[in-house]
Amino acid sequence: MNENYMTGAKVYKNAEFGNWSIEDMLAYFKRHGVMRVSDLHIKVGVQPAFRFDGNLMKLKGEIVTPKIAEDLIFPLLGEAKVAEFKAKNNVDCSYSYGGLQFRINVFMDNDGPAAAIRALGSDVPQLEEIGFPNSVYKDITHLQNGLVLLTGITGAGKSTTIASFLDRISDLRACRVISVEDPIEYILKQKNSVISQREVGRDVPSFAEGLKYMLREDPDVIFVGEMRDAETVAMTLMAAETGHLVFSTLHTRDVTGTITRILDYFPSSRQDEVRNQLSLGLAYVVCQKLIPKKDGTGRLICMEVMNNNYACANLIRIGKIEQLYSQLQTKTREKPDEKMITFEIHLARLVKTGKVDLLEAKKWVNDYQSFIDAMNTVTV
């Protein structure tokens, strides 16, 4: 650790709580819980801001200067990462404090150094606590192969859901689990499975290179932190096709957008091939958002789920992606080849059970008319 930067140094004047160090700011997450306080933003020219129940809340204190920003951010990085940041103006890392794991991105903007700090609980939640709309999570944990995609915007809880799946799989069976992440977020406990977590930039040069090595390391279950480019997507699909259970994420808001995004990574000359790969290798797509609760005590998950049964696989193979939504609307029964749901139907259930306010729900819908239809037809 660079001697000039100390995590306990009281470098920020907080009008409410006295002088704060970066440790005091991280302790704020612990005090209120990561389901309520998800992020801390440090930027020159404004006060530090926490994302509280999805909304930014600035501290009542002094404006951050470039010197204050460095004094708050650099203690979390260590000498090597500080040097990398100064060379590249951008760096990713993780940090543990007070029983919490933090994912950190530090970058340079027009005013100076800035940081986005995301809190992740060190204890992985049980799958039953996530908020699935049905029992589909039980089927996913018993899969032996195929690709399971968790999608949603940044901060939607994708990493938490996947960590819960990997933790449960490690409970249920003895298998080899290998991940490639950027950075490592949840530290998974060694249970019945043997788990290796690798970090891009530290252990492997890239997701694609990490996957290439991984396929020689006898994995049963693979976690690819994010499918960012065509090479990573292609290797992820190949891993799912060759008998591995693969989890990965995308920044997409719904099922049809997820399939379209994957296809868009490739030139039109390859899209028939990729559609065929998807139809064979894809097992589930789970899209999720975190919605503020009606009682103001935090947020809960709303999901859209596609089970890639024969009908869905056929639609993907022949390129009729827009027709997948009707499958999600109708194949909702608790049967192994169904258990699907649209985001709008799940949201309507949350409204009708009093968990989400109607006006709040309308802000989050993907398809307003489908949500109105669901409100008129869904019974709870």
C-alpha positions as CSV (number, residue, x, y, z in Angstrom):
1,M,0.0,0.0,0.0
2,N,1.3,3.5,-0.9
3,E,2.3,5.1,2.4
4,N,0.8,8.5,1.2
5,Y,-2.7,7.1,1.1
6,M,-4.4,5.7,4.2
7,T,-7.9,4.2,4.3
8,G,-8.5,5.7,7.8
9,A,-7.4,9.2,7.0
10,K,-10.2,11.7,7.8
11,V,-10.0,13.7,4.6
12,Y,-13.6,14.6,3.9
13,K,-15.5,17.3,6.0
14,N,-19.0,16.0,6.5
15,A,-21.4,18.6,7.9
16,E,-23.6,15.9,9.5
17,F,-21.2,13.3,10.9
18,G,-17.9,15.1,11.2
19,N,-14.8,14.4,9.2
20,W,-15.0,11.1,7.3
21,S,-12.4,8.7,5.9
22,I,-13.1,6.4,3.0
23,E,-13.6,3.6,5.6
24,D,-16.4,5.7,7.2
25,M,-18.0,5.9,3.8
26,L,-17.8,2.1,3.3
27,A,-19.2,1.6,6.8
28,Y,-22.3,3.5,5.7
29,F,-23.1,0.5,3.4
30,K,-22.9,-1.8,6.3
31,R,-25.1,0.4,8.5
32,H,-28.0,0.6,6.1
33,G,-27.6,-2.7,4.1
34,V,-26.6,-3.3,0.5
35,M,-30.1,-3.9,-0.6
36,R,-30.8,-0.2,0.3
37,V,-27.4,1.5,-0.3
38,S,-25.9,0.0,-3.5
39,D,-23.3,2.5,-4.7
40,L,-21.0,5.3,-3.8
41,H,-20.0,7.9,-6.4
42,I,-17.0,10.2,-5.8
43,K,-16.5,13.0,-8.3
44,V,-14.6,16.3,-8.3
45,G,-16.9,19.3,-8.1
46,V,-19.8,17.8,-6.1
47,Q,-20.3,16.1,-2.8
48,P,-19.9,12.3,-2.6
49,A,-23.2,10.6,-3.4
50,F,-24.7,7.3,-2.3
51,R,-27.4,5.5,-4.3
52,F,-30.0,4.9,-1.7
53,D,-33.1,2.8,-2.8
54,G,-32.1,3.6,-6.4
55,N,-31.8,7.3,-6.0
56,L,-28.6,9.4,-5.6
57,M,-28.3,11.1,-2.3
58,K,-25.5,13.6,-1.8
59,L,-23.7,13.9,1.5
60,K,-24.0,17.3,3.3
61,G,-20.4,18.4,3.2
62,E,-17.7,20.0,1.2
63,I,-17.3,19.8,-2.5
64,V,-14.7,17.2,-3.6
65,T,-11.5,18.6,-4.9
66,P,-9.0,16.6,-7.0
67,K,-6.8,16.2,-3.9
68,I,-9.8,15.0,-1.8
69,A,-10.8,12.6,-4.6
70,E,-7.3,11.1,-4.7
71,D,-7.1,10.8,-0.9
72,L,-10.5,9.0,-0.8
73,I,-10.0,6.7,-3.8
74,F,-6.3,5.8,-4.0
75,P,-6.2,4.0,-0.6
76,L,-8.6,1.4,-2.0
77,L,-6.4,0.6,-5.0
78,G,-2.9,-0.1,-3.7
79,E,0.3,0.9,-5.5
80,A,0.0,-1.3,-8.6
81,K,-3.5,-0.2,-9.3
82,V,-2.7,3.5,-8.7
83,A,0.1,3.2,-11.2
84,E,-2.2,1.5,-13.7
85,F,-4.8,4.2,-13.2
86,K,-2.2,6.9,-13.8
87,A,-1.0,5.2,-16.9
88,K,-4.5,4.4,-18.4
89,N,-6.9,6.8,-16.7
90,N,-9.2,3.8,-15.9
91,V,-8.9,0.8,-13.6
92,D,-11.2,-1.9,-12.2
93,C,-10.6,-3.6,-8.8
94,S,-12.3,-5.1,-5.8
95,Y,-11.9,-4.3,-2.1
96,S,-13.1,-6.0,1.1
97,Y,-14.1,-4.1,4.2
98,G,-16.3,-4.8,7.2
99,G,-17.6,-8.1,5.8
100,L,-18.6,-6.6,2.5
101,Q,-17.0,-6.9,-0.9
102,F,-16.8,-3.8,-3.1
103,R,-16.5,-3.6,-6.9
104,I,-14.7,-0.4,-7.9
105,N,-14.2,1.4,-11.2
106,V,-11.9,4.4,-11.1
107,F,-11.8,6.7,-14.1
108,M,-10.7,10.2,-15.2
109,D,-13.3,12.7,-16.4
110,N,-13.0,16.3,-17.4
111,D,-12.8,17.5,-13.7
112,G,-10.4,14.9,-12.3
113,P,-10.4,11.4,-10.8
114,A,-13.8,9.8,-10.2
115,A,-15.0,6.5,-8.7
116,A,-18.1,4.3,-8.8
117,I,-18.0,1.9,-5.8
118,R,-20.6,-0.9,-5.8
119,A,-21.3,-2.9,-2.6
120,L,-21.8,-6.6,-2.6
121,G,-22.7,-8.6,0.5
122,S,-20.0,-11.1,1.5
123,D,-22.7,-13.6,2.4
124,V,-24.4,-15.0,-0.7
125,P,-28.2,-14.9,-0.3
126,Q,-30.2,-18.1,-0.6
127,L,-32.0,-18.6,-4.0
128,E,-35.3,-18.5,-2.1
129,E,-34.5,-15.0,-1.0
130,I,-33.8,-13.6,-4.5
131,G,-37.5,-13.1,-5.5
132,F,-38.1,-15.5,-8.4
133,P,-41.7,-15.5,-9.7
134,N,-41.9,-19.3,-9.7
135,S,-39.8,-22.3,-9.0
136,V,-37.6,-22.1,-12.1
137,Y,-34.5,-21.6,-10.0
138,K,-34.8,-25.3,-8.8
139,D,-34.7,-26.5,-12.4
140,I,-31.7,-24.3,-13.2
141,T,-29.7,-25.6,-10.3
142,H,-30.2,-29.2,-11.5
143,L,-29.0,-28.5,-15.1
144,Q,-26.0,-30.4,-16.2
145,N,-25.2,-28.4,-19.3
146,G,-26.4,-25.4,-21.3
147,L,-26.2,-21.6,-21.2
148,V,-28.0,-19.6,-18.5
149,L,-28.0,-15.9,-19.1
150,L,-28.7,-13.3,-16.4
151,T,-29.4,-9.9,-17.9
152,G,-30.4,-6.4,-16.8
153,I,-29.0,-2.9,-16.5
154,T,-26.1,-2.1,-14.3
155,G,-27.1,-2.5,-10.6
156,A,-29.9,-4.9,-11.3
157,G,-28.5,-7.7,-9.1
158,K,-27.2,-10.0,-11.8
159,S,-24.0,-10.9,-10.0
160,T,-25.9,-11.6,-6.8
161,T,-28.3,-14.0,-8.6
162,I,-25.5,-15.9,-10.3
163,A,-23.5,-16.1,-7.0
164,S,-26.6,-17.6,-5.4
165,F,-26.9,-20.2,-8.2
166,L,-23.2,-21.2,-7.9
167,D,-23.4,-21.4,-4.1
168,R,-26.4,-23.7,-4.3
169,I,-24.8,-25.9,-7.0
170,S,-21.8,-26.2,-4.8
171,D,-24.1,-27.3,-2.0
172,L,-25.9,-29.9,-4.1
173,R,-23.1,-31.7,-5.9
174,A,-19.4,-32.2,-6.1
175,C,-18.2,-30.6,-9.3
176,R,-15.5,-28.3,-10.7
177,V,-16.6,-24.6,-10.9
178,I,-14.3,-22.1,-12.6
179,S,-15.1,-18.4,-13.2
180,V,-13.5,-15.6,-15.1
181,E,-14.7,-12.2,-13.7
182,D,-13.8,-8.5,-14.1
183,P,-13.4,-8.0,-11.2
184,I,-14.2,-10.8,-8.8
185,E,-17.3,-9.7,-6.8
186,Y,-18.6,-12.4,-4.5
187,I,-16.0,-14.7,-2.9
188,L,-17.6,-18.1,-3.2
189,K,-17.1,-20.6,-0.4
190,Q,-15.6,-24.1,-1.0
191,K,-18.4,-26.5,-0.2
192,N,-19.0,-29.9,-2.0
193,S,-17.6,-28.4,-5.2
194,V,-14.1,-27.2,-6.0
195,I,-14.2,-23.5,-7.0
196,S,-11.6,-21.4,-8.8
197,Q,-12.3,-17.7,-9.4
198,R,-10.0,-15.9,-11.8
199,E,-9.9,-12.1,-12.5
200,V,-9.3,-10.4,-15.8
201,G,-6.1,-8.4,-15.8
202,R,-4.7,-10.2,-12.7
203,D,-5.0,-14.0,-13.6
204,V,-6.0,-13.9,-17.3
205,P,-5.6,-11.2,-19.9
206,S,-9.2,-11.2,-21.2
207,F,-12.5,-13.1,-20.9
208,A,-11.8,-14.8,-24.2
209,E,-8.3,-16.0,-23.2
210,G,-9.7,-17.0,-19.8
211,L,-12.3,-19.2,-21.5
212,K,-9.7,-20.7,-23.8
213,Y,-7.6,-21.8,-20.8
214,M,-10.7,-22.9,-18.8
215,L,-11.8,-25.4,-21.4
216,R,-8.5,-27.3,-20.7
217,E,-9.0,-27.2,-16.9
218,D,-11.8,-29.8,-16.6
219,P,-14.7,-27.6,-15.5
220,D,-18.2,-28.8,-15.0
221,V,-19.7,-25.3,-14.3
222,I,-18.4,-22.1,-15.9
223,F,-19.1,-18.5,-15.0
224,V,-18.2,-15.8,-17.6
225,G,-18.6,-12.5,-15.9
226,E,-19.8,-10.7,-19.1
227,M,-20.1,-11.5,-22.8
228,R,-18.5,-8.3,-24.1
229,D,-17.4,-9.2,-27.7
230,A,-18.0,-11.7,-30.5
231,E,-15.0,-13.9,-29.5
232,T,-16.2,-14.2,-25.9
233,V,-19.8,-14.9,-27.1
234,A,-18.7,-17.6,-29.6
235,M,-16.5,-19.3,-27.0
236,T,-19.3,-19.2,-24.4
237,L,-21.8,-20.8,-26.8
238,M,-19.2,-23.4,-27.7
239,A,-18.6,-24.2,-24.0
240,A,-22.4,-24.6,-23.5
241,E,-22.7,-26.9,-26.6
242,T,-19.8,-29.1,-25.4
243,G,-21.4,-30.3,-22.2
244,H,-20.7,-27.6,-19.7
245,L,-23.2,-25.6,-17.6
246,V,-22.4,-22.0,-18.3
247,F,-23.6,-18.8,-16.6
248,S,-23.0,-15.4,-18.0
249,T,-24.5,-11.8,-18.1
250,L,-25.5,-9.2,-20.6
251,H,-26.7,-5.6,-20.2
252,T,-30.1,-6.1,-21.9
253,R,-33.5,-5.3,-20.5
254,D,-35.7,-8.2,-21.9
255,V,-35.5,-11.6,-23.5
256,T,-36.0,-10.5,-27.1
257,G,-33.4,-7.8,-26.7
258,T,-31.0,-10.4,-25.3
259,I,-31.2,-12.7,-28.3
260,T,-31.0,-9.8,-30.7
261,R,-27.9,-8.4,-28.9
262,I,-26.1,-11.7,-29.2
263,L,-26.8,-11.9,-32.9
264,D,-25.8,-8.3,-33.4
265,Y,-22.2,-9.2,-32.2
266,F,-21.8,-11.1,-35.5
267,P,-21.9,-10.2,-39.2
268,S,-25.0,-11.2,-41.1
269,S,-23.0,-14.0,-42.8
270,R,-22.7,-15.8,-39.5
271,Q,-26.1,-15.1,-37.9
272,D,-27.7,-18.3,-39.2
273,E,-24.9,-20.3,-37.6
274,V,-25.2,-18.4,-34.3
275,R,-29.0,-18.7,-34.2
276,N,-28.6,-22.5,-34.6
277,Q,-26.0,-22.5,-31.8
278,L,-28.3,-20.5,-29.5
279,S,-31.3,-22.8,-30.2
280,L,-29.2,-25.8,-29.2
281,G,-27.1,-24.4,-26.3
282,L,-29.3,-21.8,-24.6
283,A,-31.2,-23.1,-21.5
284,Y,-32.7,-20.1,-19.8
285,V,-32.7,-16.3,-20.1
286,V,-33.5,-14.5,-16.8
287,C,-33.9,-10.7,-17.1
288,Q,-34.2,-8.7,-13.9
289,K,-34.8,-5.2,-12.5
290,L,-34.7,-3.9,-8.9
291,I,-38.0,-2.0,-8.2
292,P,-38.5,0.2,-5.2
293,K,-40.9,-1.3,-2.6
294,K,-44.2,0.4,-1.9
295,D,-43.4,0.7,1.8
296,G,-40.1,2.5,1.1
297,T,-37.9,-0.1,2.9
298,G,-35.8,-1.0,-0.1
299,R,-36.1,-2.7,-3.5
300,L,-37.2,-6.1,-4.8
301,I,-36.6,-8.0,-8.0
302,C,-38.9,-8.2,-10.9
303,M,-38.1,-10.8,-13.6
304,E,-38.7,-12.0,-17.1
305,V,-37.9,-15.6,-17.7
306,M,-37.6,-17.7,-20.9
307,N,-37.2,-21.4,-20.7
308,N,-35.7,-22.5,-24.1
309,N,-38.1,-25.3,-24.8
310,Y,-38.7,-26.8,-28.2
311,A,-41.1,-23.9,-29.3
312,C,-38.7,-21.2,-28.2
313,A,-35.6,-23.0,-29.7
314,N,-37.5,-23.3,-33.0
315,L,-38.4,-19.6,-33.1
316,I,-34.7,-18.7,-32.4
317,R,-33.5,-21.1,-35.1
318,I,-35.8,-19.6,-37.8
319,G,-35.2,-16.0,-36.7
320,K,-38.7,-15.2,-35.5
321,I,-37.3,-13.6,-32.3
322,E,-40.3,-11.2,-31.9
323,Q,-42.6,-14.2,-31.4
324,L,-40.8,-15.3,-28.2
325,Y,-42.8,-12.8,-26.1
326,S,-46.1,-14.7,-26.8
327,Q,-44.4,-17.8,-25.4
328,L,-43.5,-16.0,-22.2
329,Q,-47.1,-14.8,-21.9
330,T,-48.7,-18.2,-22.2
331,K,-46.2,-20.8,-21.0
332,T,-46.5,-19.8,-17.3
333,R,-47.6,-23.1,-15.6
334,E,-45.5,-24.9,-13.1
335,K,-44.4,-27.5,-15.6
336,P,-40.8,-28.4,-16.4
337,D,-41.1,-27.2,-20.1
338,E,-42.8,-23.9,-19.1
339,K,-42.3,-21.8,-15.9
340,M,-41.9,-18.7,-18.1
341,I,-43.2,-15.2,-17.4
342,T,-43.0,-11.7,-18.9
343,F,-41.7,-8.7,-17.0
344,E,-45.2,-7.1,-17.2
345,I,-47.0,-10.1,-15.7
346,H,-44.5,-10.4,-12.7
347,L,-44.8,-6.6,-12.2
348,A,-48.6,-6.8,-12.2
349,R,-48.4,-9.5,-9.5
350,L,-46.2,-7.4,-7.4
351,V,-48.6,-4.5,-7.7
352,K,-51.7,-6.6,-6.9
353,T,-50.0,-8.1,-3.8
354,G,-49.3,-4.6,-2.5
355,K,-45.5,-4.9,-2.8
356,V,-45.0,-2.2,-5.5
357,D,-47.0,1.0,-6.0
358,L,-48.9,1.2,-9.3
359,L,-47.4,4.6,-10.3
360,E,-43.9,3.3,-9.5
361,A,-44.5,0.2,-11.6
362,K,-45.5,2.2,-14.6
363,K,-42.0,3.8,-14.6
364,W,-40.4,0.4,-15.0
365,V,-42.5,-1.4,-17.6
366,N,-41.0,-2.4,-20.9
367,D,-44.3,-2.6,-22.7
368,Y,-47.0,-0.3,-21.3
369,Q,-50.0,-1.9,-23.0
370,S,-48.9,-5.4,-22.0
371,F,-48.7,-4.2,-18.4
372,I,-52.2,-2.8,-18.6
373,D,-53.4,-6.1,-20.0
374,A,-51.7,-8.0,-17.3
375,M,-53.2,-5.8,-14.6
376,N,-56.6,-6.7,-16.0
377,T,-56.0,-10.4,-16.2
378,V,-53.6,-11.4,-13.5
379,T,-55.1,-12.9,-10.3
380,V,-53.1,-13.5,-7.1
